[in-house]
Amino acid sequence: MDSSNLFRQLLMLGIGTTSLVAEQLRQVTEDWVKDGKLNPEQAKGFVDDFMSQFNIDQAAIDEQLQRQIRNIMQDLGVPRQAEMDELRGRLDRLERQLRDLENKQWR
């Protein structure tokens, strides 16, 4: 499972959801303005207030989703990036030591 692809897909889903909510809200407030239920300034204020609150909530949802995905990946045994970096470093050191030993044998 490619975690960067999964995160990218989830991010795109969040962006799409936010865009859809914003568009629907704008459409509803435009209809309210046309019907005379709101004046344009009230509609703009309503949309701005709602979207700022929605973005705050969306950030909390995104943070929770990332935490859950990390937990799931840990439960599945998928190593974290720091663990992979540490293993790569160890592998590089072992390869260097092996080359040094091989070079000593040829002398």
N, C-alpha and C positions, 0 to 999 in steps of 0.2 A: 504494500500500500504506500503510495507516494504522498507523504504528509503535506508537502508544499502544494500539491495539486488539490488535495482535500481542503486545505485552508483557503486556497484561491477560490474554489467553488463556493465555499461557505461565505466568503467575503462578498462575492458577486451576488449571492442570494440575498445577503443583507442589504447591499446597495440597491438591488432591484426592488426589494420590499420597501425600502425607504422612498425610492423614486415613485413607486406606485401609490403609496400613502399620500405623498406630497401632491401628486397630480390629482388624485381623487378629492383631496381636501380643497385644493384650489377650484376644482370644478364645482363642488358643493357651494363654496362661498360665492363664486360667481353667480350661481343660480339664486342664492339668497339676495345678492345685490340686485339682480334683475327683478326679483319678486318684491323688492323693497323691504325685505326683512332686516337687512343690514346696509349701512352706507359703506362706500369703498374703504374708508379709513378703518372702520371697525373690522371689516373683512380682512384687511392686511394685518392688523394687529392680532386678530384671532389666529390667522395662519402662522404668523411669526411666533406667537406664544406657544401654539401647539407643536410646531416643528422643533422649537428649542427644547421643549420638554420631551418630545419623541426622540430627539437625538441623544439626550441624556439617558433616557431609558434604553435606547438602542446600544449605547456604549456599555451599559451594565449587562445587557443580554449578551453582547459580544464577548465581554470578559468572562462571564459564566460559561459560555459555550466553549471558549478556548480552554478554560480550566477542566471542563468535562472531557474534552477531546484529549488533553494531556493525560488525564487519569485513565481513560480507555486505552490509550496507546501504551501507557506504563503497564496496565493489566495484561495487555497482549504481548508484552515483552519487547516492544519496539524501543531501541535505545534512544536516549536524548542526544542532541547534537554535541553537547559537551563530552559525553561518554565516547561518541564516535571520534571526536578530535583527540581525546586522550589515547584511544586505541591506535589511531593513525600515527601519533607521536611515538608510541611504544614500538610499533611495527617499523617505523623509519630507523629508530635506534638499533633494533635487532638486525635489520638489513645492513646497516653500517658496520656493526660488529662482525657479522658474517663475512662481509667483503674484506674487512681487516684481517680476519683469520685466514681467508683464502689467499690474500696477498702474502701473508707471512709464510704460507706453505710453499709458494712458488719461489721464494727467495733462497 
